[in-house]
């Protein structure tokens, strides 16, 4: 028996496992275990795994309770068995949820092979303060003797808690940035709170679990405040105080005692303030000055003598604009050590971190009190190897730390950020070593979801650069650049890059929030400002920029299958197109609608003045058509057939007007630039017969430039897609692999570690482009990333949210292999191809509860096997599709041996 039991188990276990499916990665509103949720009917998602192939969910059951043990009286929703294949974003349908309450939940599922899972691990979400009336706290404002550049603001309060605490949550927001401390410890690990929104209409609050920071007895709480995006200068020096001229704090600490009673500690007139904190200057562009001699030991702890502090003012600011935090917070994500410390020809001490990054430097220093160490930031060195900051324009981009003296001191800025690879350190006491400086990378805490790699090291570096461009510019809003006096939510850049962004990282919460700011800042007539949040306030829009209002929601809907995005954004999407309709009237041509044109297209010296240039009016009409089409498609999803018909009709009319005005019968398009062909083809504006002709003109132009592109922000994202869609993936590869400028790999060859704003930001002789606008961390041209995932490796959306997946790799002999992995809402999708000894192998992984169509790039299926089995035996559903063989299947791992590659 002793020997029989393990043998028996060995036998039984695989059977059990084979029967089993399990549920994992539970999330609520795209987040795992969120606190402070503002959605009254949160949507729940889960992933399924099992060892069999073709797993499809047939039913699920959810239970939700206020008690972790799901005791009967704590259950608020017991869904019962719901026959449904949906496992993503399923709405809570139990009794009404209460403010500031935690809800535990579990799900179990059944599948198409009569398997059922066990209850999943327990996940939870916690509600925020659901109505303005839940806020008993008042806005407080510290005494501020000046409205501008008023650093050093601190507020504090002592309080005592008499009973045993079992839970404490703090709900907090501010005008300006805040850092909240309880008993000397920071609440949460977020930075730049409360984030950046259209503050006057939408101000996020944060919720932190601070149970561990409190104690029975005496406590204290304090906050540092800074200008941030609320009051600081943005875009230009005199553009400050955009949202208000006074900084303030709103804070509500809710404590639950072991006897079930509750108590709130709130901001009110019992708080005190000082203007004498250690931060002596702060500004998004300026950086931060910090005088450690002014630190007040124990200021956010009990027993601190605040008799010199002044009372705060209780401000009447209303609370109707408060919203829970919709996005993922900005955090310190990683640390980087220097690769080199050296003296430049000009004699400056410079540290090279080897990576253009965004965040700041953590300094460790020991020296005499009053010594000020200055850290300046730069992205590049000049031709001679000197520290180069001209491209930062008016941004001071400097951190200054004044020592208090004594023991080793550690300092990191908290109210500003820098875009840099190099720092110049001045006045460092003693010898500066790698131990003294650490790069702290700061960005929105998005889950990484995608990887792409291939046999070409330069392309792998390009992918690295794209991801770092995303890290550096997804700092609560999608910014154009992180270093110069700009760092704004430029809409054109974001629409160009959002599809690629959604491969690399989970950007659902990030864009959910930002898109609502688009709607909030949209003019009453439907115009979409250049930047969101709209701090330029110049009442203009531009084609290709304003279209973010349609392109971003449509993209997010397709990537995440989140219909709510469309429901929420639809009025804004439609208003934007209606704005253009009003402008263009019966002509269906939008004249004067493009301010920026095909921004930063590459203008060569070879021919005429207009080389590479695309008519802005034509661009405007083309984007008008594209946005009208998207609105029609969104209307279809929302079941609004009247709008669907109406906007499809608008699209057709624009198409007719466009062809009449800009296209010849021979397929030439006005301007004859690459972008003109790319946009016309990508937006479906050309009659079928003309498409091959236009494609040929595009290819001819590329070839005439020696396989170089000339596109700007608007044409670039679609360039390679258009070539692929029109049968010229070979030319797309020529462009991708091009190493001389203009190309994606030229900056890589020049040592770039992020995406540059311009194709030729640094010339071959190491001189720079126009200092007025030359960022080395601008993600727009990184939009090639989505072609690498979708076409080269071949992971494509088959139906919204990847419920149906299209795998269609495009191997090319110029590479030996390519592989992409993407974590979808259903689980991991991967697609990899390899050409080895002339033979093509394709490996695919499809997650449970999805279907896939896998298109193998082969002409016929003879001799092709999956895992050694001939295709016709392995699959029921096979058909010829275009130039490939399409297999429809379900979840599982597949290895296809496609035989010898003959024709590529
Ligand atoms: C920004 C861009 C932006 C552009 C609009 C620039 O200053 O950096 O990326 O889209 O202005 O033309």
Boltz pocket constraint, residues with backbone or C-beta under 6 A from the ligand:
constraints:
  - pocket:
      binder: B
      contacts: [[A, 480], [A, 481], [A, 486], [A, 490], [A, 491], [A, 492], [A, 493], [A, 596], [A, 599], [A, 773], [A, 778]]
      max_distance: 6.0
